[in-house]
Amino acid sequence: MSNYRILLFYKYISIPDAEALAAQHLQYCKDLGIKGRILIAEEGINGTLSGTLEQTEDYIAEMHRNPLFSDLVFKIDESEDHAFKKLFVRYKQELVTLRYPIKLDPNTDGGERLAPKEFHEYLQRDDVLVLDGRSGYEFDLGHFRNAINPEVDSFREFPSWIQENLAEHKEKTILTYCTGGIRCEMLTSVLRDQGFKDVYQLDGGIVTYGKDPEVQGKGFDGNCYVFDERVSVRINQTDEHIIVGECHHCGQPTDKYINCADDTCHLQHLCCDDCEKAHNSYCSSECESNDKVLVNEA
């Protein structure tokens, strides 16, 4: 049995004096001894954290005692150790940075939520568009089969990307998905605001889809990028699981992300074991040369 657990959670709900709550929550988390990243805004909360079984149970119980979060849903993974090195609790203006010209409320504006089984059934249809609601580097590691890769670097690029690439498909059925669900709450709100009628989101995101005992992650190729020390987790639990990530250097299949060894770069890139050794963990010969120059000048 694992000694630690990882919690992933979010909720869009109006929070009075969110900045004060963020300060109080930071102190509570410090006293509890958990680690992770938690964002609090007037529009809600979004977090992922790690701790011992006792610490995470205490955290869940404490959150559920708060009327604002009494029904907060936690996605739970077992772990052998902390999945984070530090604790980060901060107030933000938006849980997901969008900078949209009007205020959207995912609870009323978002697309219909589909349970994993329903989502899988929709994936079998030929008349749907499947839109990945994440960044390009997340898509490169793993994605639903036949999904559209928006190739965006940040979430705030989605509104203009939708206008430029999907405007002619407003009568189509659109399926969206992301890691835990929070980005698609807002993404489907944007789609509906821009005139798309038949819009759906995967309830609970990819991680929930992979844990469903009936679906077992079917149709998801590669691994899912996660924002903790694990970096990559398997979703498809069936025999059809494949690796779709390609090594930055040689193009061979890999599901391993590393950071460039050059301190002025630190580009996170997919890299197979052989190339990691051959290139000394650098993403390019330029970075390796640059690092050598800096060492010689020191």
C-alpha positions in Angstrom: 0.0 0.0 0.0 1.3 3.4 -0.9 2.1 5.9 1.8 1.2 9.1 -0.1 -1.6 10.3 -2.2 -2.1 12.9 -4.9 -5.3 15.0 -4.9 -6.5 16.8 -8.0 -9.6 19.1 -7.7 -11.3 22.3 -8.8 -14.6 24.0 -8.5 -16.1 27.1 -10.1 -17.9 29.0 -7.4 -18.1 32.6 -6.2 -15.7 33.2 -3.4 -16.1 36.4 -1.3 -12.7 37.9 -0.4 -10.7 35.3 -2.3 -7.4 37.0 -1.6 -7.9 36.7 2.2 -9.0 33.0 1.8 -5.8 32.3 -0.2 -3.7 33.7 2.6 -5.5 31.7 5.2 -5.4 28.5 3.1 -1.6 28.9 2.6 -1.1 28.9 6.4 -3.4 25.9 6.8 -1.5 23.9 4.2 1.8 24.8 5.8 0.6 23.6 9.2 -0.8 20.4 7.7 2.5 19.7 5.9 1.2 19.1 2.4 2.9 20.2 -0.9 1.5 21.2 -4.2 -0.1 24.1 -6.2 -3.4 25.7 -5.3 -5.0 28.7 -7.0 -7.8 30.6 -5.5 -9.8 33.3 -7.3 -13.2 35.1 -7.0 -14.5 32.5 -9.4 -13.3 29.4 -7.5 -10.5 27.1 -6.6 -8.1 24.8 -8.6 -5.5 22.6 -7.0 -3.3 19.6 -7.1 -1.3 18.5 -4.0 0.4 15.5 -2.3 0.7 14.3 1.2 0.5 11.3 3.4 -2.8 9.3 3.7 -3.6 11.1 7.0 -2.7 14.5 5.6 -4.8 14.1 2.5 -7.8 12.7 4.5 -7.5 15.7 6.8 -7.4 18.1 3.9 -10.5 16.5 2.2 -12.4 16.6 5.5 -11.5 20.3 6.2 -12.5 21.4 2.7 -15.8 19.5 2.9 -16.6 21.3 6.2 -16.5 24.6 4.3 -20.0 25.3 2.8 -18.4 26.6 -0.3 -16.6 23.3 -1.0 -18.9 20.8 0.7 -19.4 18.9 -2.6 -15.9 19.4 -3.9 -14.8 16.3 -6.0 -11.3 15.0 -5.5 -9.5 12.8 -8.0 -7.1 10.6 -6.0 -3.9 8.8 -7.1 -1.7 6.7 -4.8 2.0 7.6 -4.7 5.2 6.4 -3.1 6.3 9.9 -2.1 5.4 13.5 -2.5 4.7 14.5 -6.1 5.8 18.1 -5.4 8.9 19.7 -4.0 7.2 22.8 -2.6 3.9 24.3 -1.5 2.4 27.0 -3.7 -0.9 28.7 -2.7 -1.8 31.9 -4.5 -4.6 34.3 -5.3 -5.2 34.8 -9.0 -7.7 36.9 -11.0 -8.5 33.8 -13.1 -8.2 30.1 -12.4 -7.4 29.5 -16.0 -5.8 32.5 -17.8 -8.1 33.4 -20.6 -8.5 37.2 -20.7 -11.8 36.9 -22.5 -13.6 40.2 -23.2 -16.7 39.2 -21.3 -17.2 37.3 -18.0 -18.1 33.7 -18.5 -19.6 31.4 -15.9 -18.9 27.7 -16.7 -21.7 26.6 -14.4 -24.2 28.2 -16.7 -22.3 28.9 -20.0 -20.3 25.6 -20.4 -21.1 22.6 -22.6 -22.9 19.5 -21.4 -20.8 17.1 -19.3 -20.3 13.5 -20.5 -19.4 10.7 -18.2 -16.5 8.5 -19.5 -18.8 5.8 -21.0 -20.9 8.5 -22.8 -17.7 10.2 -24.1 -16.4 6.9 -25.4 -19.7 6.3 -27.2 -19.5 9.7 -28.8 -15.9 9.0 -29.9 -17.2 6.1 -32.1 -19.3 8.5 -34.2 -18.0 9.8 -37.6 -19.9 13.2 -37.3 -18.1 14.7 -34.3 -15.0 16.9 -33.9 -12.8 16.0 -30.9 -10.9 19.1 -29.7 -8.0 18.8 -27.3 -8.2 21.6 -24.7 -4.6 21.6 -23.7 -1.3 22.9 -25.0 0.6 21.4 -27.9 3.4 19.8 -25.7 0.7 17.9 -23.7 -0.9 16.7 -27.0 2.4 15.5 -28.2 2.7 13.1 -25.3 -0.7 11.6 -25.6 -4.2 12.4 -26.9 -7.5 10.8 -27.9 -7.4 9.1 -31.3 -8.3 11.5 -34.2 -8.4 14.5 -31.9 -7.6 18.0 -33.2 -4.3 19.4 -32.0 -4.8 23.2 -31.6 -1.0 23.7 -31.2 -1.5 26.6 -28.8 1.2 27.6 -26.3 -1.2 29.1 -23.8 -4.9 28.8 -23.0 -5.6 32.4 -23.8 -4.9 31.7 -27.5 -8.0 29.5 -27.8 -10.6 32.2 -28.6 -8.7 33.4 -31.7 -7.7 29.9 -32.7 -11.4 28.8 -32.6 -12.4 31.8 -34.8 -9.6 31.0 -37.3 -9.9 27.3 -37.5 -13.4 26.1 -36.4 -15.8 28.9 -37.6 -17.1 26.8 -40.5 -18.0 23.9 -38.2 -20.5 25.6 -35.9 -23.2 23.0 -36.8 -20.9 20.1 -35.9 -20.9 18.2 -32.6 -17.8 19.3 -30.7 -16.3 17.1 -28.0 -13.7 18.6 -25.7 -11.3 17.2 -23.1 -8.4 18.3 -20.9 -6.4 16.8 -18.0 -8.8 17.2 -15.1 -11.8 19.1 -16.6 -11.2 22.7 -15.5 -10.0 24.0 -18.9 -12.9 22.5 -20.8 -15.3 24.1 -18.4 -14.1 27.4 -19.8 -13.3 26.2 -23.3 -16.9 25.0 -23.9 -18.1 28.3 -22.5 -16.1 30.1 -25.2 -17.3 27.8 -27.9 -20.9 28.4 -27.0 -20.4 32.1 -26.7 -19.0 32.1 -30.3 -22.1 30.4 -31.7 -21.4 26.6 -31.4 -24.6 24.8 -30.5 -23.7 21.2 -29.8 -20.8 21.3 -27.4 -19.7 18.7 -24.9 -16.9 18.2 -22.3 -15.4 15.1 -20.7 -16.5 15.3 -17.1 -13.5 14.9 -14.8 -11.1 15.0 -17.7 -8.6 12.5 -19.0 -7.6 11.3 -15.5 -11.2 10.3 -14.6 -11.6 8.6 -18.0 -8.5 6.4 -17.3 -9.9 5.3 -14.0 -13.3 4.4 -15.2 -13.6 0.6 -14.7 -15.8 0.1 -17.8 -14.0 2.3 -20.3 -10.4 1.8 -18.9 -9.0 4.6 -21.0 -9.9 3.1 -24.4 -9.2 5.4 -27.3 -6.5 7.4 -25.6 -3.1 6.9 -27.2 0.1 7.7 -25.4 0.4 9.0 -21.9 -1.2 12.0 -20.1 1.0 15.0 -19.1 0.6 16.0 -15.5 1.9 19.0 -13.6 3.9 17.3 -10.9 7.0 15.3 -10.5 5.5 12.3 -12.3 5.2 14.3 -15.5 3.6 11.4 -17.4 0.9 8.9 -16.4 -0.7 6.0 -18.3 -4.4 6.4 -19.1 -5.2 3.5 -21.5 -5.3 0.4 -19.3 -6.1 -2.0 -22.1 -3.9 -3.9 -24.5 -4.3 -1.2 -27.1 -2.0 1.2 -25.2 0.7 2.7 -27.4 3.4 5.3 -27.2 2.8 8.3 -29.5 5.5 10.7 -28.2 8.5 11.1 -30.5 12.1 11.8 -29.4 13.1 15.4 -30.0 16.4 14.2 -31.5 15.8 10.9 -33.3 12.1 10.6 -33.7 11.8 7.3 -32.0 8.8 6.6 -29.7 9.2 7.8 -26.1 7.0 9.0 -23.3 9.8 10.6 -21.4 10.1 14.4 -20.9 13.3 16.0 -19.7 14.5 19.5 -19.2 17.4 20.9 -21.3 20.6 20.9 -19.2 21.4 24.4 -20.3 20.4 26.7 -17.4 19.5 29.5 -19.8 17.1 27.2 -21.7 15.6 24.4 -19.7 13.3 23.5 -22.6 11.2 20.5 -21.7 11.4 18.1 -24.5 10.6 14.5 -25.3 13.8 12.4 -25.3 14.6 8.7 -25.4 17.2 7.2 -23.1 19.8 6.8 -25.8 19.5 10.4 -26.9 19.5 11.7 -23.4 23.0 10.1 -23.0 24.2 11.0 -26.4 23.2 14.7 -26.1 24.1 15.0 -22.4 20.5 16.0 -21.7 20.7 19.1 -24.0 17.9 19.9 -26.4 20.4 21.1 -29.1 24.1 21.4 -29.9 23.7 25.2 -29.5 22.6 24.8 -25.9 25.5 22.4 -25.2 28.0 24.8 -26.7 26.4 27.7 -24.9 26.7 25.9 -21.5 30.4 25.1 -22.2 31.1 28.8 -23.0 29.4 29.8 -19.7 31.5 27.3 -17.7 34.7 28.5 -19.3 33.9 32.1 -18.6 33.1 31.4 -14.9 
